[in-house]
């Protein structure tokens, strides 16, 4: 799969908040280099997101907004969880459950991005 750097740049420019821009740069830089998942930007309509695929299953989505990033734990990620919802809450990350049953974690800054990467991917 071809990685679309132009789409990545477009997403980065879309973000208004400089702290969210730093978080985006960190998470994307990290995610492009993890071997467990295929990571790529894949927007549709007004939605700007990155996908984490493993064995053709969509495990996570990273949504890009003007003032936050949102990591979605999609249903395939529940089959072999790397982190619990309670661990995310204990780390003081803004965590909610959406109507589809997916866990959503909002990210507003670099510190939160690093915490999330450490918890979910067990890497710093």
C-alpha positions in Angstrom: 0.0 0.0 0.0 1.3 3.5 -0.9 1.5 5.9 1.9 0.0 9.3 1.0 2.3 12.0 2.4 0.3 14.7 0.8 -2.8 13.6 2.7 -0.8 13.5 5.9 0.4 17.1 5.2 -3.2 18.2 4.5 -4.3 16.8 7.8 -1.5 18.5 9.7 -2.4 21.9 8.1 -6.1 21.3 9.0 -5.3 21.4 12.8 -5.7 24.8 14.4 -4.2 24.2 17.8 -0.3 24.1 18.0 -0.4 21.6 20.9 -2.6 19.2 18.8 -0.2 19.7 15.9 2.7 18.5 18.1 0.6 15.5 19.2 -0.2 14.7 15.6 3.4 14.8 14.5 4.4 12.5 17.3 1.7 9.9 16.8 2.0 9.8 13.0 5.8 9.6 13.2 5.6 6.8 15.6 2.8 5.0 13.8 4.4 5.0 10.4 7.2 2.9 11.9 5.4 0.2 13.9 5.6 -3.2 12.4 2.5 -4.7 14.0 0.1 -2.6 11.9 -0.2 -1.1 8.5 -0.8 2.6 9.1 -2.1 5.1 6.5 -4.3 8.2 6.1 -7.7 7.5 4.6 -10.2 10.3 4.6 -13.7 10.0 3.3 -16.0 13.0 3.0 -15.3 15.5 5.7 -13.7 12.9 7.9 -9.9 13.0 8.2 -8.5 9.8 9.7 -5.6 7.4 9.7 -6.2 3.6 9.9 -4.3 0.9 11.7 -4.8 -2.4 9.9 -3.7 -5.8 10.9 -4.5 -9.0 8.9 -7.0 -6.9 6.9 -8.9 -5.9 10.1 -9.3 -2.3 11.0 -8.1 -2.1 14.7 -7.8 1.6 15.4 -8.7 4.9 13.7 -7.0 8.2 14.5 -9.4 11.0 13.6 -8.0 14.5 13.0 -10.0 17.5 14.1 -9.1 21.2 14.4 -8.7 21.1 18.2 -8.1 17.5 19.0 -7.2 14.0 17.8 -9.4 11.1 18.6 -8.2 7.5 18.7 -11.0 5.0 18.2 -10.5 1.4 19.5 -12.5 -0.5 16.8 -14.1 -3.9 17.5 -11.2 -6.0 16.1 -8.9 -4.4 18.7 -11.1 -6.0 21.4 -10.1 -9.5 20.4 -6.6 -9.1 21.8 -6.7 -5.9 23.9 -3.4 -4.2 24.7 -4.9 -1.8 27.2 -8.1 -1.6 29.2 -10.6 1.3 29.4 -9.8 1.5 33.1 -6.1 2.0 32.3 -6.9 4.8 30.0 -9.1 6.5 32.6 -6.4 6.0 35.3 -3.9 7.8 32.9 -6.4 10.7 33.0 -7.1 10.5 29.3 -10.6 11.7 28.2 -12.2 8.3 27.4 -15.7 7.6 26.3 -17.7 4.8 24.6 -19.5 5.7 21.4 -22.9 4.2 20.4 -21.1 1.6 18.2 -19.4 0.2 21.3 -16.0 1.6 20.3 -13.7 3.3 22.9 -12.8 6.9 22.0 -9.8 8.7 23.5 -9.3 12.4 22.9 -5.8 13.8 22.6 -5.0 17.5 23.0 -1.3 17.6 23.5 2.1 15.8 23.2 2.0 14.5 26.8 -1.3 12.7 26.2 -0.1 11.4 22.8 3.0 9.9 24.4 0.9 8.3 27.2 -1.5 6.8 24.7 1.3 5.4 22.5 2.9 3.9 25.6 -0.3 2.3 26.8 -1.7 1.0 23.5 1.5 0.0 21.7 3.8 -0.6 24.7 6.5 1.7 23.3 7.7 5.1 24.2 
